Amino acid sequence: MSVLKPKYIVAVSGAGDITGTWLGPFRGKKDFGFQIVWTGTLTGSFAVEVSEDGPGTVAGGGDVAGTNPPTQPSGTLGATALSTTGAIHGSQPAGSPGSLYFNYANLAAPWIRLKYTHVSGAGNVSAGASGGAH
């Protein structure tokens, strides 16, 4: 499975925390990247979360193969931060508009999502996501 979501998050208010939807489930190792753009006077930090959970049967997931495929992890293990803000290339939102991109190579986790933690300010966040198995 591969994904190309140039509109993963579209102009969502950054005046509060933002948690993107889970992308997956993926099989095998993959490369994955996020491009993020923010406006206004936002101050906060972005992180990427992963999960090794099996597919869940909530949020549209079904128990019958091929129908309503799972759209999120089961929740048994939950989300774990993949990287600290120091490991993300570019600058974090610090009171003025900006952008950053980060990429992960050979990622094995079947689920991935983007998370923004708001500290102060106002503005919008947009993000694109792409990746897939080798």
MIDOSE-1310 file (N, C-alpha, C; in nm, 2 decimals, decimal comma, always signed):
residues 134
msvl	+0,08/-0,12/+0,00/+0,00/+0,00/+0,00/+0,09/+0,12/+0,00; +0,05/+0,22/-0,08/+0,12/+0,35/-0,08/+0,01/+0,46/-0,06; +0,06/+0,58/-0,02/-0,04/+0,69/+0,00/+0,02/+0,82/-0,06; -0,06/+0,90/-0,12/-0,03/+1,03/-0,16/-0,15/+1,12/-0,12
kpky	-0,13/+1,20/-0,02/-0,23/+1,28/+0,04/-0,18/+1,42/+0,04; -0,19/+1,50/-0,07/-0,14/+1,64/-0,06/-0,23/+1,72/+0,03; -0,35/+1,67/+0,06/-0,45/+1,75/+0,14/-0,48/+1,67/+0,27; -0,37/+1,62/+0,33/-0,39/+1,54/+0,46/-0,45/+1,62/+0,57
ivav	-0,40/+1,75/+0,59/-0,46/+1,84/+0,68/-0,47/+1,97/+0,60; -0,59/+2,03/+0,59/-0,61/+2,15/+0,51/-0,66/+2,27/+0,59; -0,57/+2,37/+0,61/-0,61/+2,49/+0,67/-0,69/+2,48/+0,80; -0,64/+2,39/+0,89/-0,71/+2,37/+1,02/-0,65/+2,47/+1,11
sgag	-0,74/+2,53/+1,20/-0,69/+2,62/+1,30/-0,59/+2,56/+1,39; -0,48/+2,63/+1,40/-0,38/+2,59/+1,49/-0,39/+2,64/+1,63; -0,50/+2,70/+1,66/-0,52/+2,76/+1,80/-0,54/+2,66/+1,90; -0,54/+2,53/+1,87/-0,55/+2,42/+1,96/-0,47/+2,30/+1,90
ditg	-0,46/+2,20/+1,98/-0,39/+2,08/+1,93/-0,46/+2,02/+1,81; -0,38/+1,96/+1,72/-0,43/+1,89/+1,60/-0,37/+1,75/+1,59; -0,45/+1,65/+1,57/-0,41/+1,52/+1,55/-0,46/+1,47/+1,42; -0,37/+1,44/+1,33/-0,42/+1,39/+1,20/-0,47/+1,25/+1,21
twlg	-0,55/+1,21/+1,10/-0,60/+1,07/+1,10/-0,49/+0,97/+1,08; -0,51/+0,85/+1,12/-0,41/+0,74/+1,10/-0,40/+0,71/+0,95; -0,28/+0,69/+0,90/-0,25/+0,65/+0,76/-0,20/+0,50/+0,77; -0,26/+0,41/+0,70/-0,22/+0,27/+0,70/-0,35/+0,19/+0,69
pfrg	-0,34/+0,06/+0,71/-0,22/-0,01/+0,75/-0,12/-0,04/+0,64; +0,01/-0,03/+0,66/+0,11/-0,06/+0,57/+0,18/-0,19/+0,60; +0,23/-0,26/+0,50/+0,30/-0,39/+0,52/+0,44/-0,37/+0,48; +0,54/-0,42/+0,55/+0,68/-0,41/+0,51/+0,74/-0,27/+0,54
kkdf	+0,87/-0,26/+0,51/+0,93/-0,13/+0,53/+0,89/-0,03/+0,43; +0,89/+0,10/+0,47/+0,85/+0,20/+0,38/+0,92/+0,33/+0,41; +0,92/+0,42/+0,31/+0,96/+0,56/+0,34/+0,84/+0,64/+0,35; +0,84/+0,74/+0,43/+0,73/+0,83/+0,46/+0,77/+0,97/+0,49
gfqi	+0,70/+1,07/+0,43/+0,73/+1,21/+0,45/+0,61/+1,29/+0,47; +0,63/+1,40/+0,54/+0,52/+1,50/+0,57/+0,58/+1,64/+0,53; +0,50/+1,72/+0,46/+0,53/+1,86/+0,43/+0,43/+1,94/+0,51; +0,47/+2,04/+0,59/+0,38/+2,12/+0,67/+0,40/+2,26/+0,65
vwtg	+0,29/+2,34/+0,64/+0,29/+2,48/+0,62/+0,20/+2,54/+0,72; +0,24/+2,65/+0,79/+0,16/+2,72/+0,89/+0,16/+2,87/+0,86; +0,05/+2,93/+0,90/+0,03/+3,08/+0,89/+0,02/+3,14/+1,02; +0,02/+3,28/+1,02/-0,01/+3,35/+1,14/+0,11/+3,35/+1,24
tltg	+0,07/+3,35/+1,37/+0,16/+3,37/+1,48/+0,18/+3,25/+1,57; +0,15/+3,13/+1,51/+0,16/+3,01/+1,58/+0,29/+2,98/+1,65; +0,29/+2,93/+1,77/+0,40/+2,87/+1,84/+0,36/+2,74/+1,89; +0,44/+2,64/+1,86/+0,41/+2,50/+1,90/+0,51/+2,40/+1,84
sfav	+0,47/+2,27/+1,84/+0,56/+2,17/+1,79/+0,49/+2,06/+1,71; +0,55/+2,01/+1,61/+0,50/+1,89/+1,54/+0,58/+1,77/+1,58; +0,51/+1,66/+1,58/+0,56/+1,53/+1,60/+0,49/+1,42/+1,52; +0,55/+1,31/+1,50/+0,49/+1,20/+1,43/+0,47/+1,09/+1,52
evse	+0,36/+1,02/+1,52/+0,32/+0,91/+1,60/+0,31/+0,79/+1,51; +0,34/+0,67/+1,57/+0,33/+0,54/+1,50/+0,26/+0,45/+1,60; +0,21/+0,34/+1,54/+0,15/+0,23/+1,62/+0,18/+0,10/+1,55; +0,21/+0,00/+1,63/+0,23/-0,14/+1,59/+0,10/-0,22/+1,61
dgpg	-0,01/-0,16/+1,65/-0,14/-0,22/+1,67/-0,18/-0,29/+1,54; -0,26/-0,40/+1,56/-0,33/-0,46/+1,45/-0,45/-0,37/+1,41; -0,51/-0,40/+1,29/-0,62/-0,32/+1,24/-0,74/-0,32/+1,34; -0,80/-0,21/+1,36/-0,92/-0,20/+1,45/-1,05/-0,22/+1,37
tvag	-1,15/-0,23/+1,44/-1,28/-0,25/+1,37/-1,37/-0,13/+1,41; -1,31/-0,01/+1,44/-1,39/+0,11/+1,47/-1,37/+0,21/+1,36; -1,44/+0,32/+1,36/-1,43/+0,42/+1,26/-1,45/+0,37/+1,12; -1,54/+0,28/+1,10/-1,57/+0,23/+0,96/-1,51/+0,10/+0,93
ggdv	-1,43/+0,04/+1,03/-1,37/-0,09/+1,00/-1,47/-0,20/+1,01; -1,45/-0,30/+0,94/-1,54/-0,41/+0,94/-1,47/-0,54/+0,96; -1,55/-0,64/+1,01/-1,49/-0,77/+1,03/-1,49/-0,86/+0,91; -1,55/-0,82/+0,80/-1,56/-0,90/+0,68/-1,45/-0,86/+0,58
agtn	-1,36/-0,95/+0,55/-1,25/-0,91/+0,46/-1,30/-0,85/+0,33; -1,23/-0,74/+0,29/-1,27/-0,67/+0,17/-1,38/-0,57/+0,18; -1,45/-0,56/+0,30/-1,56/-0,46/+0,31/-1,52/-0,37/+0,43; -1,54/-0,24/+0,41/-1,51/-0,14/+0,51/-1,38/-0,17/+0,58
pptq	-1,27/-0,16/+0,51/-1,14/-0,19/+0,57/-1,11/-0,10/+0,69; -1,04/-0,15/+0,79/-1,01/-0,08/+0,90/-0,94/+0,05/+0,87; -0,97/+0,16/+0,94/-0,92/+0,29/+0,91/-0,83/+0,34/+1,03; -0,81/+0,26/+1,13/-0,73/+0,30/+1,24/-0,68/+0,18/+1,32
psgt	-0,58/+0,19/+1,40/-0,53/+0,08/+1,48/-0,63/+0,04/+1,58; -0,61/-0,08/+1,63/-0,71/-0,14/+1,73/-0,71/-0,06/+1,86; -0,60/+0,00/+1,90/-0,59/+0,08/+2,02/-0,53/+0,00/+2,14; -0,49/-0,12/+2,11/-0,43/-0,21/+2,22/-0,30/-0,14/+2,27
lgat	-0,22/-0,11/+2,18/-0,09/-0,05/+2,21/-0,10/+0,11/+2,22; -0,18/+0,17/+2,14/-0,19/+0,31/+2,13/-0,08/+0,37/+2,05; -0,07/+0,51/+2,05/+0,02/+0,58/+1,97/+0,15/+0,61/+2,05; +0,26/+0,61/+1,98/+0,39/+0,63/+2,04/+0,46/+0,74/+1,95
alst	+0,52/+0,84/+2,01/+0,60/+0,94/+1,94/+0,71/+0,87/+1,86; +0,73/+0,90/+1,73/+0,83/+0,85/+1,65/+0,96/+0,93/+1,67; +0,95/+1,06/+1,68/+1,07/+1,14/+1,69/+1,04/+1,26/+1,79; +1,15/+1,31/+1,84/+1,14/+1,43/+1,92/+1,15/+1,55/+1,82
tgai	+1,11/+1,67/+1,87/+1,12/+1,78/+1,78/+1,26/+1,82/+1,73; +1,36/+1,78/+1,81/+1,50/+1,80/+1,77/+1,54/+1,72/+1,65; +1,47/+1,61/+1,62/+1,50/+1,52/+1,51/+1,43/+1,57/+1,38; +1,34/+1,66/+1,39/+1,27/+1,70/+1,27/+1,34/+1,82/+1,20
hgsq	+1,37/+1,80/+1,07/+1,44/+1,90/+1,00/+1,36/+2,03/+0,98; +1,42/+2,14/+0,98/+1,35/+2,27/+0,97/+1,32/+2,32/+1,10; +1,25/+2,43/+1,10/+1,21/+2,50/+1,23/+1,07/+2,47/+1,27; +1,04/+2,47/+1,40/+0,91/+2,45/+1,45/+0,84/+2,59/+1,45
pags	+0,71/+2,59/+1,45/+0,64/+2,72/+1,46/+0,68/+2,81/+1,58; +0,73/+2,93/+1,55/+0,78/+3,01/+1,66/+0,73/+3,16/+1,65; +0,60/+3,17/+1,61/+0,55/+3,31/+1,61/+0,54/+3,37/+1,47; +0,58/+3,31/+1,37/+0,57/+3,36/+1,23/+0,54/+3,25/+1,13
pgsl	+0,49/+3,28/+1,01/+0,46/+3,18/+0,91/+0,58/+3,10/+0,88; +0,56/+2,98/+0,84/+0,68/+2,90/+0,80/+0,64/+2,76/+0,74; +0,74/+2,68/+0,72/+0,71/+2,54/+0,67/+0,83/+2,45/+0,71; +0,80/+2,32/+0,70/+0,91/+2,22/+0,72/+0,87/+2,10/+0,65
yfny	+0,97/+2,01/+0,63/+0,95/+1,88/+0,57/+1,04/+1,78/+0,65; +0,98/+1,67/+0,67/+1,06/+1,56/+0,73/+1,02/+1,43/+0,67; +1,12/+1,34/+0,66/+1,11/+1,21/+0,59/+1,17/+1,10/+0,68; +1,11/+0,99/+0,68/+1,15/+0,87/+0,75/+1,18/+0,76/+0,65
anla	+1,30/+0,70/+0,66/+1,33/+0,59/+0,57/+1,33/+0,45/+0,64; +1,28/+0,35/+0,57/+1,27/+0,21/+0,63/+1,19/+0,20/+0,75; +1,08/+0,27/+0,76/+0,99/+0,27/+0,87/+0,91/+0,14/+0,87; +0,91/+0,07/+0,98/+0,84/-0,06/+0,98/+0,70/-0,06/+1,04
apwi	+0,66/+0,04/+1,11/+0,53/+0,05/+1,18/+0,42/+0,05/+1,07; +0,31/-0,02/+1,10/+0,20/-0,02/+1,00/+0,11/+0,10/+1,00; +0,12/+0,19/+1,11/+0,03/+0,30/+1,12/+0,12/+0,43/+1,15; +0,08/+0,54/+1,09/+0,16/+0,67/+1,11/+0,06/+0,78/+1,11
rlky	+0,09/+0,89/+1,19/+0,00/+1,01/+1,18/+0,09/+1,13/+1,23; +0,04/+1,25/+1,19/+0,10/+1,37/+1,23/+0,03/+1,44/+1,35; +0,10/+1,50/+1,44/+0,04/+1,57/+1,55/+0,10/+1,70/+1,58; +0,02/+1,80/+1,60/+0,07/+1,94/+1,64/+0,02/+1,97/+1,78
thvs	+0,11/+2,02/+1,86/+0,08/+2,06/+1,99/+0,09/+2,21/+2,00; -0,02/+2,28/+2,03/-0,02/+2,43/+2,03/+0,03/+2,48/+2,17; +0,11/+2,59/+2,16/+0,16/+2,66/+2,28/+0,09/+2,80/+2,28; +0,09/+2,87/+2,17/+0,03/+3,00/+2,17/+0,01/+3,05/+2,03
gagn	-0,05/+3,17/+2,01/-0,07/+3,23/+1,88/-0,19/+3,17/+1,81; -0,21/+3,23/+1,69/-0,32/+3,19/+1,60/-0,27/+3,17/+1,46; -0,34/+3,09/+1,38/-0,31/+3,07/+1,24/-0,36/+2,93/+1,20; -0,33/+2,89/+1,08/-0,37/+2,77/+1,02/-0,26/+2,67/+0,99
vsag	-0,29/+2,55/+0,99/-0,19/+2,44/+0,96/-0,24/+2,36/+0,84; -0,16/+2,34/+0,75/-0,19/+2,25/+0,63/-0,07/+2,15/+0,62; -0,10/+2,03/+0,58/+0,01/+1,93/+0,56/-0,03/+1,83/+0,45; +0,08/+1,78/+0,38/+0,07/+1,68/+0,29/+0,14/+1,56/+0,34
asgg	+0,11/+1,44/+0,29/+0,17/+1,32/+0,33/+0,19/+1,22/+0,22; +0,30/+1,15/+0,21/+0,32/+1,05/+0,11/+0,42/+0,95/+0,16; +0,40/+0,83/+0,10/+0,49/+0,72/+0,14/+0,43/+0,59/+0,09; +0,51/+0,48/+0,11/+0,47/+0,35/+0,08/+0,58/+0,25/+0,09
ah	+0,54/+0,13/+0,07/+0,64/+0,01/+0,09/+0,73/+0,01/-0,03; +0,85/-0,04/+0,00/+0,95/-0,05/-0,11/+0,92/-0,17/-0,20
